[in-house]
Amino acid sequence: MKVVHCRECKKEIPPNAKVCPHCRAEIPGESSLTLTIKYALFFVILAALVFALFNFGG
């Protein structure tokens, strides 16, 4: 199992914790902006591939 440490107090915490049980600091995950950018990039690449596949034959 992966060991995770709090960025604030440096104590070991459960890997699925949203808040440190020792110091109550929030455990950062991927922000919604990061996820939005990842999904947008995925769909742009997917759209480019579909466009290339259907327009390749001319």
N, CA, C and O atoms as a GROMACS GRO file, in nm:
protein
  232
    1MET      N    1   0.084  -0.117   0.000
    1MET     CA    2   0.000   0.000   0.000
    1MET      C    3   0.089   0.125   0.000
    1MET      O    4   0.193   0.128   0.066
    2LYS      N    5   0.048   0.225  -0.074
    2LYS     CA    6   0.123   0.348  -0.086
    2LYS      C    7   0.118   0.428   0.044
    2LYS      O    8   0.012   0.445   0.103
    3VAL      N    9   0.233   0.477   0.088
    3VAL     CA   10   0.240   0.558   0.208
    3VAL      C   11   0.234   0.705   0.166
    3VAL      O   12   0.306   0.748   0.076
    4VAL      N   13   0.146   0.781   0.232
    4VAL     CA   14   0.128   0.922   0.201
    4VAL      C   15   0.156   1.003   0.326
    4VAL      O   16   0.119   0.964   0.437
    5HIS      N   17   0.223   1.116   0.307
    5HIS     CA   18   0.253   1.205   0.419
    5HIS      C   19   0.189   1.341   0.395
    5HIS      O   20   0.181   1.388   0.282
    6CYS      N   21   0.144   1.403   0.503
    6CYS     CA   22   0.083   1.535   0.497
    6CYS      C   23   0.191   1.637   0.461
    6CYS      O   24   0.303   1.629   0.510
    7ARG      N   25   0.157   1.732   0.377
    7ARG     CA   26   0.253   1.836   0.338
    7ARG      C   27   0.277   1.937   0.451
    7ARG      O   28   0.380   2.003   0.454
    8GLU      N   29   0.181   1.948   0.541
    8GLU     CA   30   0.192   2.045   0.649
    8GLU      C   31   0.267   1.988   0.770
    8GLU      O   32   0.370   2.042   0.811
    9CYS      N   33   0.215   1.879   0.826
    9CYS     CA   34   0.273   1.825   0.950
    9CYS      C   35   0.368   1.707   0.926
    9CYS      O   36   0.435   1.662   1.019
   10LYS      N   37   0.374   1.658   0.803
   10LYS     CA   38   0.465   1.549   0.763
   10LYS      C   39   0.434   1.414   0.827
   10LYS      O   40   0.516   1.322   0.818
   11LYS      N   41   0.318   1.400   0.890
   11LYS     CA   42   0.281   1.272   0.949
   11LYS      C   43   0.214   1.184   0.844
   11LYS      O   44   0.160   1.233   0.745
   12GLU      N   45   0.219   1.053   0.868
   12GLU     CA   46   0.159   0.956   0.776
   12GLU      C   47   0.007   0.964   0.785
   12GLU      O   48  -0.051   0.973   0.893
   13ILE      N   49  -0.056   0.961   0.668
   13ILE     CA   50  -0.202   0.969   0.662
   13ILE      C   51  -0.254   0.861   0.567
   13ILE      O   52  -0.178   0.809   0.486
   14PRO      N   53  -0.381   0.826   0.576
   14PRO     CA   54  -0.438   0.729   0.482
   14PRO      C   55  -0.433   0.784   0.340
   14PRO      O   56  -0.453   0.903   0.320
   15PRO      N   57  -0.408   0.699   0.241
   15PRO     CA   58  -0.394   0.747   0.103
   15PRO      C   59  -0.523   0.806   0.045
   15PRO      O   60  -0.516   0.882  -0.052
   16ASN      N   61  -0.638   0.775   0.100
   16ASN     CA   62  -0.764   0.827   0.046
   16ASN      C   63  -0.819   0.943   0.127
   16ASN      O   64  -0.933   0.985   0.106
   17ALA      N   65  -0.740   0.997   0.221
   17ALA     CA   66  -0.786   1.106   0.308
   17ALA      C   67  -0.797   1.236   0.228
   17ALA      O   68  -0.713   1.267   0.144
   18LYS      N   69  -0.902   1.312   0.257
   18LYS     CA   70  -0.921   1.444   0.196
   18LYS      C   71  -0.865   1.553   0.288
   18LYS      O   72  -0.828   1.661   0.242
   19VAL      N   73  -0.860   1.522   0.419
   19VAL     CA   74  -0.810   1.614   0.520
   19VAL      C   75  -0.718   1.536   0.613
   19VAL      O   76  -0.748   1.422   0.649
   20CYS      N   77  -0.608   1.597   0.653
   20CYS     CA   78  -0.516   1.531   0.745
   20CYS      C   79  -0.584   1.512   0.880
   20CYS      O   80  -0.637   1.609   0.935
   21PRO      N   81  -0.584   1.391   0.936
   21PRO     CA   82  -0.648   1.368   1.066
   21PRO      C   83  -0.569   1.430   1.182
   21PRO      O   84  -0.621   1.442   1.292
   22HIS      N   85  -0.444   1.469   1.158
   22HIS     CA   86  -0.359   1.524   1.264
   22HIS      C   87  -0.369   1.676   1.273
   22HIS      O   88  -0.390   1.732   1.381
   23CYS      N   89  -0.355   1.744   1.158
   23CYS     CA   90  -0.351   1.890   1.161
   23CYS      C   91  -0.470   1.954   1.087
   23CYS      O   92  -0.481   2.077   1.084
   24ARG      N   93  -0.557   1.872   1.029
   24ARG     CA   94  -0.678   1.916   0.957
   24ARG      C   95  -0.648   1.995   0.830
   24ARG      O   96  -0.735   2.066   0.780
   25ALA      N   97  -0.526   1.983   0.777
   25ALA     CA   98  -0.492   2.050   0.652
   25ALA      C   99  -0.556   1.973   0.536
   25ALA      O  100  -0.565   1.851   0.539
   26GLU      N  101  -0.600   2.046   0.435
   26GLU     CA  102  -0.656   1.981   0.317
   26GLU      C  103  -0.545   1.913   0.239
   26GLU      O  104  -0.435   1.966   0.225
   27ILE      N  105  -0.576   1.794   0.189
   27ILE     CA  106  -0.480   1.719   0.110
   27ILE      C  107  -0.507   1.754  -0.036
   27ILE      O  108  -0.614   1.724  -0.087
   28PRO      N  109  -0.411   1.815  -0.103
   28PRO     CA  110  -0.437   1.857  -0.240
   28PRO      C  111  -0.445   1.740  -0.336
   28PRO      O  112  -0.363   1.648  -0.330
   29GLY      N  113  -0.542   1.744  -0.421
   29GLY     CA  114  -0.555   1.648  -0.529
   29GLY      C  115  -0.552   1.726  -0.658
   29GLY      O  116  -0.501   1.838  -0.662
   30GLU      N  117  -0.604   1.669  -0.762
   30GLU     CA  118  -0.611   1.742  -0.887
   30GLU      C  119  -0.724   1.844  -0.878
   30GLU      O  120  -0.837   1.811  -0.840
   31SER      N  121  -0.694   1.966  -0.914
   31SER     CA  122  -0.796   2.069  -0.910
   31SER      C  123  -0.894   2.050  -1.026
   31SER      O  124  -0.864   1.978  -1.122
   32SER      N  125  -1.007   2.112  -1.015
   32SER     CA  126  -1.107   2.099  -1.122
   32SER      C  127  -1.055   2.162  -1.251
   32SER      O  128  -1.090   2.116  -1.360
   33LEU      N  129  -0.973   2.266  -1.241
   33LEU     CA  130  -0.915   2.327  -1.361
   33LEU      C  131  -0.823   2.229  -1.432
   33LEU      O  132  -0.826   2.218  -1.555
   34THR      N  133  -0.740   2.158  -1.357
   34THR     CA  134  -0.650   2.059  -1.416
   34THR      C  135  -0.729   1.949  -1.486
   34THR      O  136  -0.694   1.909  -1.597
   35LEU      N  137  -0.834   1.899  -1.421
   35LEU     CA  138  -0.916   1.795  -1.482
   35LEU      C  139  -0.986   1.847  -1.608
   35LEU      O  140  -0.995   1.775  -1.707
   36THR      N  141  -1.035   1.970  -1.605
   36THR     CA  142  -1.100   2.028  -1.721
   36THR      C  143  -1.003   2.038  -1.838
   36THR      O  144  -1.039   2.008  -1.952
   37ILE      N  145  -0.882   2.081  -1.811
   37ILE     CA  146  -0.781   2.093  -1.917
   37ILE      C  147  -0.747   1.956  -1.974
   37ILE      O  148  -0.732   1.942  -2.096
   38LYS      N  149  -0.734   1.856  -1.888
   38LYS     CA  150  -0.703   1.720  -1.937
   38LYS      C  151  -0.814   1.667  -2.027
   38LYS      O  152  -0.787   1.611  -2.133
   39TYR      N  153  -0.940   1.684  -1.984
   39TYR     CA  154  -1.052   1.637  -2.065
   39TYR      C  155  -1.063   1.715  -2.196
   39TYR      O  156  -1.091   1.656  -2.300
   40ALA      N  157  -1.042   1.844  -2.192
   40ALA     CA  158  -1.049   1.925  -2.314
   40ALA      C  159  -0.941   1.881  -2.412
   40ALA      O  160  -0.968   1.868  -2.532
   41LEU      N  161  -0.821   1.859  -2.364
   41LEU     CA  162  -0.712   1.814  -2.451
   41LEU      C  163  -0.744   1.677  -2.510
   41LEU      O  164  -0.718   1.653  -2.628
   42PHE      N  165  -0.800   1.588  -2.431
   42PHE     CA  166  -0.838   1.456  -2.479
   42PHE      C  167  -0.938   1.467  -2.594
   42PHE      O  168  -0.923   1.401  -2.697
   43PHE      N  169  -1.042   1.550  -2.576
   43PHE     CA  170  -1.144   1.562  -2.679
   43PHE      C  171  -1.094   1.634  -2.803
   43PHE      O  172  -1.139   1.604  -2.914
   44VAL      N  173  -1.001   1.727  -2.789
   44VAL     CA  174  -0.941   1.793  -2.906
   44VAL      C  175  -0.862   1.691  -2.987
   44VAL      O  176  -0.872   1.687  -3.109
   45ILE      N  177  -0.783   1.610  -2.920
   45ILE     CA  178  -0.705   1.506  -2.990
   45ILE      C  179  -0.798   1.404  -3.054
   45ILE      O  180  -0.775   1.363  -3.168
   46LEU      N  181  -0.902   1.363  -2.982
   46LEU     CA  182  -0.998   1.268  -3.037
   46LEU      C  183  -1.068   1.325  -3.160
   46LEU      O  184  -1.084   1.255  -3.260
   47ALA      N  185  -1.108   1.450  -3.155
   47ALA     CA  186  -1.174   1.514  -3.269
   47ALA      C  187  -1.079   1.523  -3.388
   47ALA      O  188  -1.121   1.503  -3.501
   48ALA      N  189  -0.952   1.554  -3.364
   48ALA     CA  190  -0.854   1.561  -3.472
   48ALA      C  191  -0.834   1.424  -3.536
   48ALA      O  192  -0.821   1.414  -3.659
   49LEU      N  193  -0.831   1.319  -3.456
   49LEU     CA  194  -0.815   1.184  -3.511
   49LEU      C  195  -0.937   1.144  -3.594
   49LEU      O  196  -0.922   1.088  -3.703
   50VAL      N  197  -1.055   1.171  -3.544
   50VAL     CA  198  -1.177   1.138  -3.618
   50VAL      C  199  -1.182   1.217  -3.748
   50VAL      O  200  -1.216   1.162  -3.853
   51PHE      N  201  -1.147   1.344  -3.742
   51PHE     CA  202  -1.146   1.427  -3.863
   51PHE      C  203  -1.046   1.372  -3.964
   51PHE      O  204  -1.077   1.365  -4.084
   52ALA      N  205  -0.928   1.334  -3.918
   52ALA     CA  206  -0.824   1.281  -4.007
   52ALA      C  207  -0.868   1.148  -4.068
   52ALA      O  208  -0.842   1.123  -4.186
   53LEU      N  209  -0.932   1.063  -3.991
   53LEU     CA  210  -0.975   0.932  -4.042
   53LEU      C  211  -1.083   0.944  -4.149
   53LEU      O  212  -1.079   0.872  -4.248
   54PHE      N  213  -1.178   1.034  -4.129
   54PHE     CA  214  -1.289   1.046  -4.223
   54PHE      C  215  -1.256   1.133  -4.344
   54PHE      O  216  -1.328   1.127  -4.444
   55ASN      N  217  -1.151   1.212  -4.337
   55ASN     CA  218  -1.116   1.297  -4.450
   55ASN      C  219  -0.987   1.251  -4.520
   55ASN      O  220  -0.939   1.318  -4.611
   56PHE      N  221  -0.933   1.140  -4.479
   56PHE     CA  222  -0.809   1.092  -4.538
   56PHE      C  223  -0.831   1.039  -4.679
   56PHE      O  224  -0.746   1.058  -4.766
   57GLY      N  225  -0.944   0.972  -4.703
   57GLY     CA  226  -0.971   0.911  -4.833
   57GLY      C  227  -1.006   1.013  -4.941
   57GLY      O  228  -0.996   0.984  -5.060
   58GLY      N  229  -1.046   1.131  -4.901
   58GLY     CA  230  -1.072   1.238  -4.996
   58GLY      C  231  -1.203   1.224  -5.055
   58GLY      O  232  -1.242   1.305  -5.138
   0.00000   0.00000   0.00000
